[in-house]
Amino acid sequence: MTQTIQAVRGMNDILPDEAALWERFEDVVRSWAHAYGYRSIRTPLLEHTALFQRAIGEATDIVEKEMYSFVDELNGESLTLRPEATASTVRAAIEHSLLHAGPQRLWYMGPMFRHERPQKGRYRQFHQLNVEALGFAGPDIDAEHVVMLARPWRALGIASDTRLTINSIGNPDERRAHRADLIIYFESCAQRLDDDSKRRLHSNPLRILDYKNPDLPDLIRCAPKLVERLGADSRAHFDGVQQLLADHGIAFAIDARLVRGLDYYNRTVFEWVTDRLGAQGTVAGGGRYDGLFERLGGRPTPACGFAIGVERIILLLQE
């Protein structure tokens, strides 16, 4: 008897009963994005590996361990299935001079790929809905994105299941000073660090703050906090975001350990989280990435964006 072939581990089928929930979600977010003036963009699933190495940062879990990369046998190029899509959108904006017509509000939805241990709400092929605002510098666009996200939660009936955390990780100079403080702090208690944290200590100590090792929370909680050492401009920007959220009646908590898992972020970062999905509690997250255009060879351009984890929203809807 011929052996049956099953789906690749971590790459799941979406069967008709579940697909109905996906369609409901897609209908809500499509009209929602258009209502805010965001236009659709679609980028390839496959990009040059160097795009993600330069954008995300080589000392990150995504680049070090999770990317699906291979060498094209025809021309020897290293290619990668996209692990996230902000880098692809910025690449497209630079390549096609999208901002010559002025700032752009863009959105897209599709599959991403990361070689992680499959578990509830986290798959090797997963789907994200991304929103990007390119060319906007003020705190109003940061707040706009957070306020935007409150609307689909209400429309889908999951507003009571989510809560908002925010932080500021400052500008590059402030992060460099903070990085030095973190190295001194973690070196003083290196005997309590696990091997992965020791490996990150000198290459990217901010990643230790984002690390989910349950044995390190007290150590991380007492680490120096960048949000308490912001310069005047970064402080004014973060204060502006908080005031705008308060004006719109959006409740939030400041989490000084929130840094996000990609190196291109600066200033405002935020996450919408839930307690109903266990360890995979982040259902949406984002922030500013003002330096990404320059990283990828473009002109200095302010930008901000976020991503929604579609599978996690579907799990909440199934609940």
N, C-alpha and C positions, 0 to 999 in steps of 0.2 A: 504493500500500500504506500502511495506517495505521501511523504511527510508534509504536513501543513506548514505554512510560513506565517509567522505572526509579526505584528508591528514591531519596529525597533523600540527597545526599552526607553521609556521616557518620552516617546512621541505618540500621542494618544489619538484615537479616533473620536470624532464628535458625532454621536449617533442621533437619529432624528428627534427623539424626545428631548435630548439636551440641546440640540440645535435650535429648538424653538426659543429657549432662553437666550441664546446668542443673538438670534434675530431681534428679540425684544430689546436687548442691550444696544445692538447696532442702530436700531431705529431711534432710540432715545438720544444717543450721542451724536448721530449724524445731524439731526435737527438742532441739537444743542450747540455744536461747533459752528454751524452756519449762522445761528442766531447771534453769536458773538463776533461774526465777521471773519472766521477762520476758513481758509480755502484748502482744498485737498491737494496733497502732493504724494507721489508714490515713488519710492526709490528701490533699487535692485536688492535682492536677498544676498547677493554675493558682491564683496568689495575687496580691494587690495588690503592685505593684512596690515600694512603700514598705517592705514587710515585709523584703525582702532588702537594700534600701539601708540601712535602719537596723540590721539584724542583722549583715550581713557586713561593712559598711564601704564608703563610697563611693570610697575611694582604694585599691581592690583590683582585680585583673585581672577578677574575676568580674563585679563591678558595672560597671566602666568599659568592658569590651570583650566580655564573653561571654554576657550574658543575652539570652534571646529575649523581648523586651518589645514590646508593641503597645498602641495605644489602642483600647478598645472603642467602636465607632462608635455603639452604642445609648445609652451614658451618659457617654462621655468619660473613663472610668476607665483609668488605666495599669495593665496586667496583665502578668504574667511567668510563663512556664513555669518551674517550680521548678528552680534550678541546684543545690540541695542541700535537705535535708529537716529539719535540726535546727531552723531558724527556724520552719518550718511546725508542727513538733511543739510547740514552746514556745508559739507562737500559739494552738494548739488547747488546750493545758493551761491557759493564761490564760483563754481565751474560755469554756471549759466548766468552769472551777474544779476541775480534776482533782485538785489537791493538797489540797483541803479534806478528802479522805479519808486523807491522809497521803502520804509519798513514793511515787513511782511508778517502776517499772521497765518500760520500753516498748521494742518493736522493730518494725521495718517493713522492707519491701523493695519497690523499684519503680524506674521510670525517672526520670532527671534529665536536664536539657538545658543544654548550654553550647555557645556558638558558638566552637569551637576548631578548629585545623587537625587534621583527622582523621589518625590514625596508629595504629600497632599498640598496642592496649590503651587507646586514648583516642578516644572517639567523641562525636559531637554529641548523640546520645541514648545515654545509658549507664545502667547499673543499679547501685544501691547497696543493701547491707543495712546498716541503721543500728540501733544500740542506744543507748538514752538512759536514764540514771538521774537522776531529777529529785527534788531535795530531800535529797540526801546530801552532807555537807560534808567528811568525813574522807578521809585518804589511802587508806583501805581500799577505797573504791569505785573509785579510780583503778587500784589494783592489781588489783581484781577484773576490770576490763575487759581488762587486759593478760593476766591468767591465763586468762580466758575465751577469748581469741583463740588461745591456744596449743592448745586442744583441737580445734577444727575443722581446724587445720593437720595435726595428727596423724591425725585421722579420714580426711582426704582424701589423706594420703600425701605432703604437701608441706612437712612441718616442716623437713626438711633444706635446703629451698630458701629459707627466710625467716630474717630476723634482726631484732632489735628495737633501735630507738634511742629514747631519751627525752631530755627536757629540761624545764626550768622557765622560764617567761617571767614569773614573779612576779605581783604585783598591779598595779593601774593606776598607783599612785604610783611604784612601782619602774620600770615601763615608761616613764613620763614622763621620769624621770631618765635612763634608758638611751637614750631617744630623743634627748635633748639631747646625750649623749655621742656617739651615732652621727652626728649632724649635724656636730658639730665634727670628728670623725674623717674622714668622707667629704668634707667641704669641704676638708680639708687635702690631699686627693689627688683633687680633682674632675676633673683633667685625664685621669685613668685611667678615669673612669666613662663608660659609654655613655649615649646619649640617654635611654633608658628609666629608668636608675638616677638620672640627674640630675633627671628629672621627679618621681621618687618621693622625692627627698632631703628635701624640707621637708614633703611631705604625709604620707608614711608610710615612713620610712627602714627600719623592720623588714622591709618587703617586699624590700629589697635583699638581705638575708640569705637570703631564700627564693628569690632569682632564680637561674635556671639558666644564665646566660651563661658559657660555658666560659672566657672571657678574664678573669673576675673572681675565681676561687677563692682566689688568694693574698691579694688585697685583703680579701676577706670573712673569710678565716681569721684575719687579724690584727686584725679589728675588735673593739671592746670586747665582752665577754661578760657578759650579764645574769646567767647562772647563778652567776658568781663574785661578784656584788654583791647577792645576795638579802638581804632583811631577815630577822629572827629567825623570824617566823611562816612565811614562805614557805620558808625553809631547813628548818624543822622538818617542814613538810608534804612537801617533796621527799625529805628523808632518810627519812621514814616510808614513802613509796612504794618507795624503793630497798630498804629493809629487808624489806618485805613480798614484793617480787619475789625477793629472795635467799632468803627463807624457803621460797618455793614452787619454788625451783630454776630460775627463769627468767633466762636469760642476757641481758644488755643492755649497750649502750654509750651513754654520754652524748654527745650531739651539741649543742654550744653554739650552733650555727647553726640548729637546728631551731625554726621558729616557727609552721609551718602557714600556710595561705593565707587565713585568715579572721580578721577583727579581734575576734571575740567570745571568743577563747580567753584563758585566764589560768592561771597556775600550771602544772600538769603538761600537757605535750603529748608525744605518742608516735607512732611510725610502725613498722609492720612492712614491711620492704623485701626485695626479691629482686634478684639479679644476672642473672636469666635472661630478663628482658624488656626489656633495653636501657635507654633513658632513662626509660621508664615503670615504674620499679622499686617504687613504693609500692603495696602491695596492700591496706593497711588503715592508718587513722590516726585520731587523735582527741585528746581531752584534756578539761580542765575548761572550763566557760563560765559561771562564777558570776554574771556581770553581765548575761547575756542577757535574763533575765526583766524586769529593770528597763529595759533598752533598749526593750523592747516594751510597756512600760506596766504590767507586773506588779509584784508585791512582790519584795523581795530574796530570791532562792532559789538555793542552791547546786545545781550540776548538772554532769554529766560524761557523755561519750558518745564513740562512734566510728563509722566507716563502713568497710565492706569494698567494694572495687571488684570487682564480680562478674565483669565481662569479663576482668579480669586474672587472677582465680582460674581461670576457664575456660581461659585460655591456658596457665597452669601445668599444669592437668590434661591438656590436649592434648599438652603436652610429654612 
